[in-house]
C-alpha cells in the first residue's frame, strides 16, 4: 500500500501528459494558462477570506457564544444535551478551524472515546462550514446574491447537528 501511494500522483501526471500529446495539446502553455487562472481566482477570493477570518476572530474573542449559551443552559440540560459541545455546534457552520480547536479541547479534557469525544466527532462529520463555503465559492465566481443558499445550507447544518445528537445518544 505504501508503494502504491507513492506512485499514484506521478503516474497520474504521466497519464495526463501522454493524453495531452495524443490530443496534440500544447501542455506547457495549458499549464501556464491554468496557473494564471488560479492566481486570478486566488486574488479575487482573498478579500472574502480575510473578511471571514477577521469576523470569526472578532466573534470568538467577544465571548458572545458563552454568554448566549448560558441563557439556554436549562433547556439544554432538560433535553440532555451537554453544554460543552454547544460552542462547537454553533461554530461549525461558520468556521471549521474553530470547531476543530473546540473538538481538540474536548478530546484533551474528556478523551476521544468519551461520550463528548464521540459526539464531537460525529458532529464534525455531520455538518459543514456553510458560511465559509458560500463566501469562498460564491466570491470566486462573482455571485453577489446568495438567494436561498445560505438558508438551505444552515437548515442542512441544523439537521446534521440534530442527527449527530440522535445518533450519538442512540449508539453510544
C-alpha positions as CSV (number, residue, x, y, z in Angstrom):
1,X,0.0,0.0,0.0
2,X,2.9,2.4,0.8
3,X,4.4,1.8,-2.6
4,X,1.1,2.4,-4.4
5,X,0.5,5.7,-2.6
6,X,4.0,6.9,-3.7
7,X,3.4,6.2,-7.4
8,X,-0.2,7.3,-7.8
9,X,0.4,11.0,-8.3
10,X,3.4,10.6,-10.7
11,X,1.5,8.0,-12.6
12,X,-1.4,10.4,-12.9
13,X,0.8,13.2,-14.2
14,X,2.4,10.9,-16.8
15,X,-1.1,9.8,-18.0
16,X,-2.2,13.4,-18.3
17,X,1.0,14.3,-20.3
18,X,0.6,11.4,-22.6
19,X,-3.1,12.2,-23.1
20,X,-2.1,15.8,-24.0
21,X,0.4,14.5,-26.5
22,X,-2.2,12.2,-28.0
23,X,-4.7,15.1,-28.4
24,X,-2.0,17.4,-29.7
25,X,-2.4,20.0,-26.9
26,X,0.4,22.3,-26.0
27,X,0.8,21.0,-22.5
28,X,3.2,23.7,-21.2
29,X,1.0,26.6,-22.4
30,X,-2.1,24.9,-21.0
31,X,-0.3,24.6,-17.7
32,X,0.7,28.2,-17.6
33,X,-2.8,29.3,-18.6
34,X,-4.2,27.2,-15.7
35,X,-1.7,28.7,-13.3
36,X,-2.6,32.2,-14.3
37,X,-6.3,31.5,-13.8
38,X,-5.5,30.0,-10.4
39,X,-3.7,33.2,-9.4
40,X,-6.6,35.4,-10.6
41,X,-9.1,33.3,-8.6
42,X,-6.9,33.5,-5.5
43,X,-6.6,37.2,-6.0
44,X,-10.4,37.5,-6.3
45,X,-11.3,35.4,-3.3
46,X,-8.6,36.8,-1.0
47,X,-10.7,39.8,0.4
48,X,-13.6,37.4,1.2
49,X,-11.3,35.0,3.1
50,X,-9.6,37.9,5.0
51,X,-13.1,39.3,5.9
52,X,-14.3,35.9,7.0
53,X,-11.3,35.2,9.2
54,X,-11.5,38.7,10.7
55,X,-15.2,38.4,11.5
56,X,-14.7,34.9,13.0
57,X,-11.9,36.1,15.3
58,X,-14.0,39.1,16.5
59,X,-16.9,36.7,17.1
60,X,-14.7,34.3,19.1
61,X,-12.8,36.9,21.1
62,X,-16.0,38.7,22.1
63,X,-17.1,35.7,24.2
64,X,-20.6,36.1,22.9
65,X,-21.1,32.3,22.5
66,X,-20.7,31.6,26.1
67,X,-23.0,34.4,27.2
68,X,-25.6,33.2,24.6
69,X,-25.4,29.6,25.7
70,X,-25.8,30.3,29.4
71,X,-29.2,31.8,28.6
72,X,-30.3,28.4,27.2
73,X,-28.5,26.2,29.8
74,X,-31.6,24.9,31.5
75,X,-33.2,23.9,28.2
76,X,-30.1,22.0,27.0
77,X,-29.9,20.3,30.4
78,X,-33.6,19.3,30.2
79,X,-33.2,17.7,26.8
80,X,-29.9,16.0,27.9
81,X,-27.5,18.0,25.6
82,X,-24.1,18.6,27.1
83,X,-23.2,22.3,27.3
84,X,-19.6,21.6,26.4
85,X,-20.4,20.6,22.9
86,X,-22.7,23.6,22.1
87,X,-19.9,26.0,21.1
88,X,-18.7,23.5,18.6
89,X,-22.3,23.0,17.2
90,X,-22.7,26.8,16.9
91,X,-19.4,27.5,15.3
92,X,-19.2,24.5,12.9
93,X,-21.3,26.2,10.1
94,X,-19.1,29.3,10.4
95,X,-15.5,28.1,10.9
96,X,-14.0,24.6,10.5
97,X,-10.8,25.7,12.3
98,X,-12.6,27.0,15.3
99,X,-14.8,23.8,15.6
100,X,-11.6,21.6,15.2
101,X,-10.0,23.6,18.0
102,X,-13.0,23.0,20.3
103,X,-13.1,19.3,19.3
104,X,-9.4,19.1,20.2
105,X,-10.1,20.7,23.6
106,X,-12.9,18.2,24.2
107,X,-10.5,15.3,23.3
108,X,-7.9,16.6,25.7
109,X,-10.3,17.3,28.5
110,X,-12.7,14.3,28.2
111,X,-10.9,11.8,25.8
112,X,-11.8,10.8,22.3
113,X,-13.6,7.7,23.4
114,X,-15.9,9.5,25.9
115,X,-19.4,10.4,25.0
116,X,-18.5,14.0,24.4
117,X,-15.5,13.0,22.2
118,X,-17.7,10.7,20.1
119,X,-20.4,13.4,19.9
120,X,-17.8,15.9,18.7
121,X,-16.5,13.5,16.1
122,X,-20.0,12.7,14.8
123,X,-20.9,16.4,14.8
124,X,-17.8,17.2,12.8
125,X,-18.8,14.7,10.2
126,X,-22.5,15.6,10.0
127,X,-22.1,19.3,9.4
128,X,-20.2,21.6,7.0
129,X,-18.7,25.0,7.1
130,X,-21.6,26.5,5.2
131,X,-20.8,30.2,5.7
132,X,-17.2,29.7,4.7
133,X,-18.0,27.6,1.7
134,X,-20.6,30.1,0.4
135,X,-18.2,33.0,0.9
136,X,-15.4,31.2,-0.9
137,X,-17.3,29.7,-3.8
138,X,-19.7,32.5,-4.5
139,X,-17.0,35.1,-4.4
140,X,-14.7,33.1,-6.6
141,X,-17.3,33.1,-9.4
142,X,-18.7,36.5,-8.7
143,X,-22.2,35.7,-7.3
144,X,-23.3,38.5,-5.1
145,X,-26.9,37.4,-4.3
146,X,-26.9,34.1,-2.5
147,X,-30.7,33.8,-2.6
148,X,-31.7,30.7,-0.7
149,X,-28.3,29.1,-0.5
150,X,-27.5,30.3,3.0
151,X,-30.8,29.4,4.5
152,X,-30.8,25.9,2.9
153,X,-27.2,25.4,4.0
154,X,-27.9,26.4,7.6
155,X,-31.0,24.3,7.7
156,X,-28.9,21.3,6.5
157,X,-26.4,22.1,9.3
158,X,-29.3,22.1,11.8
159,X,-30.5,18.8,10.6
160,X,-26.9,17.5,10.7
161,X,-26.5,18.7,14.3
162,X,-29.8,17.1,15.3
163,X,-28.9,13.8,13.7
164,X,-25.4,13.9,15.3
165,X,-27.1,14.2,18.8
166,X,-29.6,11.5,18.0
167,X,-27.0,9.0,16.5
168,X,-24.6,9.5,19.3
169,X,-27.2,9.2,22.1
170,X,-28.6,6.0,20.4
171,X,-25.3,4.3,19.6
172,X,-23.1,5.4,22.4
